[in-house]
Amino acid sequence: AERTGESPAGAGLEMFESKSIEVFDIVVTNVKAFPVHTFAHLLEKSLKDTAVRRAYGDPRGQWIAPLVICLSLFLLVSIALASSLLFAALYRFNLASGAFLLPWEVASSDGLTAVAGFSLAPILESSLGGRKKALLAGAFGSVVEVGAGFGENFQYYTEKVSGVTALEANPLMHPTLQREAGLAGVTLDTLLFASAATNVQAIPEGSIDTVVFTLSLCSIPTPRVSLRQAYLWLKPGGHMLLLEPVGFPPSWLRPIQELVVRVWRPLSGGCGFRSDILSAIQTLKGVKVVSLEQFVAFPIHAPFVAAKLYKLN
């Protein structure tokens, strides 16, 4: 039977739902142009279900459509904002590096790490720059920097450094790294792919004065093995300088910190906050720990360690 005597508020709501369905016909059509068909089908199903409930006088029909509309628009705005940020970051990266990385190439691990790392580097430097400067003032002679990134550390090397062998596995970072070396007046002896075993073997044992790890040991699956290799590269009396994130202590912040790390890890080439780094430093044989300082950085109260090791004769 046809319903009569509907209130003005009810008529207004029905008009709102009718216009909403017209709008979402357009939205759904556009959404289907993206690889999220499930989302488009969900919108269609929700709106049809709302129309049926409304027709049969089900009161739930009064709030399903507005809720679906609000949530869907929020998702679409989020996608648009994320896309805008990605394109802006990609533009800045290409402009600075001279690369021509295309949007779909960012999906690769190297592309994502390069673009995200370039965007986050100023934030990291504002938080850790002072610690790096103090630590790297101890670098001297021939230096091997493991995970050299974009060359952010080059500005902190002093005239005591005669040359740097940079190990960086991501080739997309190499142009910016080389440019930073020139700007900082650092002699870049060699630029190697850190992931290639032949390049690791190309550095003779007992030939290096300083080995540097900053935010790089955290992305290596076996930090003990890497520290041992660095030890073999060093001359007797050589220094190993490290600034790395370590495991979170138990606290009410830990679930939030671990969630942040899950997002951070794919953006940083696999770098995470790991408790085995600190133990690997403390148990490395054949060295003397000259200094080891644990401190907290970043708004999420993330723990780091800064250490200086000395290779015994």
C-alpha positions as CSV (number, residue, x, y, z in Angstrom):
1,A,0.0,0.0,0.0
2,E,1.2,3.5,-0.8
3,R,2.3,5.4,2.3
4,T,0.7,8.8,2.9
5,G,1.1,11.7,5.3
6,E,4.9,11.6,5.3
7,S,6.5,14.4,7.3
8,P,8.5,17.2,5.6
9,A,11.6,15.8,7.3
10,G,11.0,12.4,5.8
11,A,10.5,13.9,2.3
12,G,13.7,15.9,2.7
13,L,15.6,12.7,3.7
14,E,14.1,10.9,0.7
15,M,15.3,13.7,-1.6
16,F,18.7,13.6,0.0
17,E,19.0,9.9,-0.6
18,S,17.8,10.3,-4.2
19,K,20.4,12.9,-4.9
20,S,23.0,10.9,-3.1
21,I,22.3,7.9,-5.4
22,E,22.7,10.1,-8.4
23,V,26.0,11.5,-7.1
24,F,27.3,8.0,-6.4
25,D,26.3,6.7,-9.8
26,I,29.0,9.2,-11.0
27,V,31.4,8.3,-8.2
28,V,31.1,4.6,-8.7
29,T,31.7,5.0,-12.5
30,N,34.9,6.9,-11.8
31,V,36.0,4.6,-9.0
32,K,35.7,1.6,-11.4
33,A,38.4,3.3,-13.5
34,F,40.8,2.4,-10.6
35,P,41.8,-1.2,-9.6
36,V,39.4,-1.2,-6.7
37,H,36.3,-2.9,-8.1
38,T,35.4,-4.3,-4.7
39,F,35.0,-0.8,-3.4
40,A,32.7,0.1,-6.3
41,H,30.6,-3.0,-5.8
42,L,30.3,-2.3,-2.1
43,L,28.9,1.2,-2.8
44,E,26.4,-0.1,-5.3
45,K,25.2,-2.9,-2.9
46,S,24.9,-0.4,0.0
47,L,22.9,2.1,-1.9
48,K,20.6,-0.5,-3.4
49,D,20.1,-2.0,0.1
50,T,19.3,1.5,1.4
51,A,16.7,2.1,-1.3
52,V,15.0,-1.2,-0.5
53,R,15.0,-0.6,3.2
54,R,13.6,2.9,2.6
55,A,10.8,1.6,0.4
56,Y,9.7,-0.8,3.0
57,G,9.8,1.8,5.8
58,D,12.8,0.2,7.6
59,P,14.2,3.0,9.8
60,R,17.8,1.8,9.2
61,G,17.4,3.1,5.7
62,Q,17.6,6.6,7.2
63,W,21.2,6.4,8.2
64,I,22.8,3.8,6.0
65,A,23.1,6.0,2.9
66,P,24.6,9.0,4.8
67,L,27.0,6.8,6.6
68,V,28.2,5.1,3.4
69,I,28.4,8.4,1.7
70,C,30.6,10.0,4.4
71,L,32.9,6.9,4.7
72,S,33.2,6.7,0.9
73,L,34.0,10.3,0.4
74,F,36.6,10.1,3.3
75,L,38.2,7.2,1.5
76,L,38.2,9.0,-1.9
77,V,39.6,12.2,-0.4
78,S,42.3,10.1,1.4
79,I,43.3,8.4,-1.9
80,A,43.4,11.8,-3.7
81,L,45.5,13.3,-0.9
82,A,47.9,10.4,-0.8
83,S,48.3,10.6,-4.6
84,S,49.0,14.3,-4.5
85,L,51.7,13.8,-1.8
86,L,53.2,11.0,-3.8
87,F,53.4,13.0,-7.0
88,A,54.8,16.0,-5.1
89,A,57.5,13.8,-3.5
90,L,58.3,12.2,-6.9
91,Y,58.6,15.6,-8.6
92,R,61.0,16.8,-5.9
93,F,63.0,13.6,-6.1
94,N,63.4,13.7,-9.8
95,L,64.3,17.4,-9.8
96,A,67.0,16.9,-7.2
97,S,68.5,13.6,-8.5
98,G,68.1,14.2,-12.2
99,A,66.3,10.9,-12.4
100,F,63.2,10.3,-14.5
101,L,61.4,7.9,-12.1
102,L,57.8,7.4,-13.3
103,P,54.8,7.0,-10.9
104,W,54.4,3.3,-11.5
105,E,58.1,2.7,-10.9
106,V,57.7,3.9,-7.3
107,A,55.9,0.6,-6.6
108,S,59.3,-1.1,-6.7
109,S,61.2,-1.5,-3.5
110,D,64.0,0.7,-4.7
111,G,61.7,3.4,-6.0
112,L,59.6,3.5,-2.8
113,T,62.7,3.6,-0.6
114,A,64.3,6.4,-2.7
115,V,61.3,8.7,-2.9
116,A,60.2,8.2,0.7
117,G,63.8,8.4,2.0
118,F,64.4,11.6,0.1
119,S,61.2,13.1,1.5
120,L,61.9,12.0,5.1
121,A,65.6,12.9,5.1
122,P,65.1,16.5,6.3
123,I,63.0,15.2,9.2
124,L,65.6,12.7,10.2
125,E,68.4,15.2,10.0
126,S,66.6,17.8,12.1
127,S,66.2,15.1,14.8
128,L,69.6,13.3,14.5
129,G,71.8,15.8,12.8
130,G,73.5,17.0,16.1
131,R,74.2,13.5,17.2
132,K,75.7,12.6,13.8
133,K,77.9,15.7,13.7
134,A,79.4,14.8,17.1
135,L,79.8,11.2,16.2
136,L,81.3,11.6,12.7
137,A,83.8,14.2,13.9
138,G,85.7,11.1,15.0
139,A,86.0,9.8,11.4
140,F,89.5,10.0,9.9
141,G,91.6,8.7,7.0
142,S,90.0,6.2,4.6
143,V,86.3,5.8,5.4
144,V,83.8,3.1,4.4
145,E,80.2,4.2,4.9
146,V,77.7,1.3,4.8
147,G,74.3,2.3,3.5
148,A,75.4,5.8,2.4
149,G,71.9,6.7,1.3
150,F,71.7,10.2,-0.3
151,G,75.0,11.2,1.2
152,E,73.4,13.0,4.2
153,N,76.5,12.3,6.3
154,F,79.0,13.9,4.0
155,Q,78.4,17.3,5.5
156,Y,79.6,16.1,8.9
157,Y,83.0,14.7,7.7
158,T,86.0,16.9,8.6
159,E,89.3,17.5,6.8
160,K,90.7,14.5,8.7
161,V,88.9,12.3,6.2
162,S,91.0,11.6,3.1
163,G,88.4,9.6,1.1
164,V,85.1,7.8,1.3
165,T,84.1,4.4,-0.1
166,A,80.3,4.5,-0.2
167,L,78.3,1.3,-0.1
168,E,74.7,1.8,-1.3
169,A,72.5,-0.9,-2.6
170,N,69.8,1.4,-4.2
171,P,71.1,2.7,-7.5
172,L,68.4,5.4,-7.6
173,M,70.2,7.2,-4.7
174,H,73.6,7.3,-6.4
175,P,73.2,10.5,-8.4
176,T,72.2,12.5,-5.4
177,L,74.9,10.8,-3.3
178,Q,77.5,11.9,-5.8
179,R,76.2,15.4,-5.9
180,E,76.3,15.7,-2.1
181,A,79.9,14.5,-2.1
182,G,80.8,17.3,-4.4
183,L,78.9,19.9,-2.4
184,A,80.5,18.8,0.8
185,G,84.0,18.6,-0.7
186,V,84.3,14.9,0.1
187,T,86.5,12.8,-2.1
188,L,84.4,9.8,-3.1
189,D,86.9,7.1,-3.8
190,T,84.4,4.4,-4.8
191,L,80.7,3.9,-5.0
192,L,79.7,0.3,-4.6
193,F,76.5,-1.7,-4.5
194,A,76.4,-2.9,-0.9
195,S,74.3,-6.0,-1.8
196,A,76.9,-7.4,-4.1
197,A,79.3,-9.9,-2.4
198,T,82.0,-9.2,-5.0
199,N,82.0,-5.5,-4.0
200,V,82.3,-6.4,-0.3
201,Q,85.3,-8.6,-1.2
202,A,86.8,-5.7,-3.2
203,I,87.7,-3.9,0.1
204,P,90.9,-5.4,1.4
205,E,91.0,-6.5,5.0
206,G,93.0,-4.3,7.3
207,S,92.9,-1.3,4.9
208,I,90.3,1.1,6.3
209,D,90.7,3.7,9.1
210,T,87.0,4.2,9.8
211,V,83.8,2.3,9.1
212,V,80.5,4.2,9.5
213,F,76.9,2.8,10.1
214,T,74.1,5.3,10.5
215,L,70.5,4.0,10.1
216,S,71.8,1.2,7.9
217,L,72.6,-1.7,10.2
218,C,68.9,-1.7,11.2
219,S,68.0,-2.9,7.6
220,I,70.6,-5.7,7.5
221,P,69.2,-9.2,8.5
222,T,72.4,-10.3,10.2
223,P,74.0,-7.3,12.1
224,R,76.5,-9.5,13.8
225,V,77.9,-10.7,10.5
226,S,78.0,-7.1,9.1
227,L,79.9,-5.9,12.2
228,R,82.4,-8.7,11.9
229,Q,83.0,-7.8,8.3
230,A,83.5,-4.2,9.2
231,Y,86.0,-5.3,11.9
232,L,88.0,-7.2,9.2
233,W,88.1,-4.1,7.0
234,L,89.6,-2.0,9.8
235,K,93.3,-1.4,10.4
236,P,94.5,-2.0,14.0
237,G,93.5,1.2,15.8
238,G,90.7,1.9,13.4
239,H,87.4,3.2,14.5
240,M,83.8,2.0,14.0
241,L,81.1,4.6,14.3
242,L,77.5,3.7,14.7
243,L,74.1,5.4,15.1
244,E,71.3,3.0,15.0
245,P,67.7,2.5,16.3
246,V,67.4,-0.3,18.9
247,G,64.5,-2.2,20.4
248,F,61.7,-0.5,22.3
249,P,61.7,-0.9,26.1
250,P,58.4,-2.2,27.6
251,S,55.9,0.8,28.0
252,W,52.4,1.8,27.2
253,L,53.8,3.4,24.0
254,R,55.1,0.2,22.6
255,P,52.0,-0.9,20.6
256,I,51.9,2.6,19.0
257,Q,55.6,2.5,18.3
258,E,55.4,-1.0,16.7
259,L,52.5,0.2,14.5
260,V,54.6,3.1,13.3
261,V,57.5,0.8,12.6
262,R,55.2,-1.4,10.4
263,V,54.5,1.6,8.2
264,W,58.1,2.9,8.4
265,R,59.9,-0.3,7.5
266,P,58.8,-0.5,3.8
267,L,59.6,3.2,3.4
268,S,63.1,2.9,4.8
269,G,64.5,-0.1,3.0
270,G,63.6,-2.5,5.8
271,C,65.0,-0.5,8.7
272,G,63.3,-1.2,12.0
273,F,63.9,-0.9,15.8
274,R,65.8,-4.1,16.7
275,S,67.1,-5.2,20.1
276,D,69.8,-7.5,18.5
277,I,71.7,-4.4,17.3
278,L,72.7,-3.3,20.8
279,S,73.7,-6.8,21.8
280,A,75.7,-7.3,18.6
281,I,77.7,-4.1,19.4
282,Q,78.3,-5.0,23.0
283,T,79.5,-8.6,22.2
284,L,81.7,-7.8,19.2
285,K,85.2,-9.3,19.9
286,G,88.5,-7.7,19.2
287,V,87.3,-4.1,19.9
288,K,87.2,-1.7,22.7
289,V,83.9,0.2,23.3
290,V,85.2,3.8,23.6
291,S,81.7,5.3,24.1
292,L,78.1,3.9,23.9
293,E,75.2,6.2,24.5
294,Q,71.5,5.4,24.4
295,F,69.1,8.2,23.8
296,V,65.6,8.9,22.7
297,A,64.5,10.8,19.5
298,F,61.4,11.6,17.5
299,P,57.9,12.2,18.8
300,I,57.2,8.5,19.1
301,H,59.9,8.3,21.8
302,A,62.1,6.0,19.7
303,P,65.3,4.7,21.3
304,F,68.7,5.0,19.5
305,V,72.3,4.1,20.3
306,A,75.4,6.0,19.3
307,A,78.6,4.1,19.7
308,K,82.3,4.4,19.0
309,L,84.4,1.3,18.8
310,Y,88.2,1.0,18.6
311,K,89.9,-2.0,17.0
312,L,92.6,-3.5,19.2
313,N,96.0,-4.5,17.8
